[in-house]
Amino acid sequence: MKKLLAVTALFLAFGFNSTDAIAKEKEQECAMQAWEIASTMCAVFECSDYEYWNTTNGLYEACLKDINNTKNLITFTLQ
C-alpha cells in the first residue's frame, strides 16, 4: 500500500507541473522507474517508510536530471 501511495504522491507533486506532453511522459517514466528500483532495494534491505520515500524521491529526481541513467545508479547503490 505504501508503494501505491508513494507513486500517487510523486504524480501529484511532480506529474502535473508541466504542460509539455514529452516532459509529462518523462516524469511518468521516471516515477515508475523510481518506484520499481526503490521497491527492489527495499525488498532486499527492508527499508522503513521514510527510507522508501526518500529513495523513491531521490531516484525520481536523478532520473529527471538524467544523472548517468538511473539504472546505473541502482547498480552502484547495491554494490
Contacts in CASP RR format, 6 or more apart in sequence:
PFRMAT RR
TARGET T0000
AUTHOR 0000-0000-0000
METHOD contacts of the structure
MODEL  1
MKKLLAVTALFLAFGFNSTDAIAKEKEQECAMQAWEIASTMCAVFECSDY
EYWNTTNGLYEACLKDINNTKNLITFTLQ
2 49 0 8 1.000
2 52 0 8 1.000
3 35 0 8 1.000
3 39 0 8 1.000
3 52 0 8 1.000
6 35 0 8 1.000
6 38 0 8 1.000
6 52 0 8 1.000
6 53 0 8 1.000
6 56 0 8 1.000
7 31 0 8 1.000
7 32 0 8 1.000
7 35 0 8 1.000
9 53 0 8 1.000
10 31 0 8 1.000
10 34 0 8 1.000
10 35 0 8 1.000
10 56 0 8 1.000
10 57 0 8 1.000
10 60 0 8 1.000
11 28 0 8 1.000
11 31 0 8 1.000
14 27 0 8 1.000
14 31 0 8 1.000
14 60 0 8 1.000
14 64 0 8 1.000
15 24 0 8 1.000
15 27 0 8 1.000
15 28 0 8 1.000
15 31 0 8 1.000
18 24 0 8 1.000
18 27 0 8 1.000
26 64 0 8 1.000
27 64 0 8 1.000
29 63 0 8 1.000
30 60 0 8 1.000
30 63 0 8 1.000
30 64 0 8 1.000
30 70 0 8 1.000
31 60 0 8 1.000
33 59 0 8 1.000
33 63 0 8 1.000
33 70 0 8 1.000
33 71 0 8 1.000
34 56 0 8 1.000
34 57 0 8 1.000
34 58 0 8 1.000
34 59 0 8 1.000
34 60 0 8 1.000
34 63 0 8 1.000
34 70 0 8 1.000
35 56 0 8 1.000
37 55 0 8 1.000
37 59 0 8 1.000
37 70 0 8 1.000
37 71 0 8 1.000
37 73 0 8 1.000
37 74 0 8 1.000
38 47 0 8 1.000
38 52 0 8 1.000
38 55 0 8 1.000
38 56 0 8 1.000
38 59 0 8 1.000
40 74 0 8 1.000
41 47 0 8 1.000
41 55 0 8 1.000
41 74 0 8 1.000
41 77 0 8 1.000
41 78 0 8 1.000
42 51 0 8 1.000
42 52 0 8 1.000
42 55 0 8 1.000
44 78 0 8 1.000
45 51 0 8 1.000
47 55 0 8 1.000
59 70 0 8 1.000
59 73 0 8 1.000
59 74 0 8 1.000
62 70 0 8 1.000
62 73 0 8 1.000
63 70 0 8 1.000
67 73 0 8 1.000
END
